[in-house]
Amino acid sequence: MKAKLRGHHLICLNFFRGEGYSEDFIRNIYSVIEKEKIEIVYGPDDVCKECPYLKDNRCNNPEYSDEMIQHQDMEALRLLGFKPGMRIDWRMISDKLPGIIGDWKDQFCGECGYRNVCFG
């Protein structure tokens, strides 16, 4: 089985520590990260499907606009060198993380509510 993931989840899920919006949301993330193969998608993905803020195929989280999430997705793909439609695995992502994580943190982690979860 493969997971369908959007750009920023390719990076952020590497730091998942079992916290989220609800038990169903957390359980869903564990089921996603257990899959070996990944298909990169544009827009809502297998993580988003259990998010309480997904409405009409858009992120309605009061902390993040849908446009901001899309920008994060595109920047994650640019940094990783991936494109929607590609099929990859977790190893391909983890091999690239050390070279990009500093840029990612500088751009996106400063205001993120999960920063302390990811980086202590």
N, C-alpha and C positions, 0 to 999 in steps of 0.2 A: 504494500500500500504506500501511497505517497501523500504528502501533505501539500496543500495549496497555500502558499504564503506570499504576502505582499512584502515590498522592500524593507521597511523598517523592522518588521518582525524577524527577518533573516539575521539581523544584528541583535536586537533586544532579547529574543528568546534564549540566546546564549547565556544570559544573566538571570534567567527566571529562577526564583527561589521559593515558589509555592505561595505567592501572595497575589491577590487579585480582587475582583469585585464581588465574587460569590464562590461558593463551593462548586457549582456547576461550571463556572468560568475556569476555575483552577483545574478541575478534572479534565475539561476540554483541552487546556493547554498541555497537560501531561500526555493526553492521547495524541496530540499533534507532534510533540517533540520525540515521542517514541517511534515515529515513522522514520524509516531510513532515507527515503527519497523525497525530494521536494520539487514541486513545479512552481515557478515564480509566476505570480499573477499581478495584474493591475487592479487596485481597488480592494474591497472587502475580501477576506480570505477565511480559512478554517478557524483561525483564532477569533476573528470578528463575529462569526456566526453566533457565538454565545455571549457576546458583549451586550450589556443592557443599553448602551448608547448607540447601537447601530439601528438607524431608522431610515427607511426608504433608501437603503443601500449607501448611506452616508454616515460618517461619524458625527454624532451630536453630543459628544462629551463637552461639558461646559469649560473644561480646561484647555481643550485643543480644538481648533476648527478643522473641518474636513480638508480645507486647502492646505493647512499646516501639515496634516498627516500625509497628504499626497506629496508635498514637498519633501518630507522626510523619506518617503518611499523612493522618490527619484534620486535623492542624494545618496541613500544607502546603496541603490543599484549602481550609481556612478562610482562610488568608492570601492565597491566589491568587484566591479567590472562585469556585472550580470545584466540581463534584460528579461522583461516579461516573456514567458513562453519557454525559457530555458528550464532544463531538468538538471538538478544538482543534488548533492548530498551534504550532510552536516560537516563532513571533513573539509570539503571545498571552502566552506565558510570559515571554519575555525583556522584554516591555514592562512587566510587573508586578514583575520581580525587583528593580529598584533601590528600590522602595518597601517591600519586605518582607525583603530579605536581612539587614538588621541584626537584626530580630526572630528570624529563622530561626537565624542564627549564635549569638545569645544563648541560645536554647533548646536547640539540638541539636548544634552543632559543637564545643563545648568538649571533649567526651569522644570524639568521633569519630576513628577511626584514620586517616581520609583528610583530616583538617583541613589538614595541611601540604601535601598534594597540591593541594587546592582553593585555598588562600589563601596559600601560601608560607611 
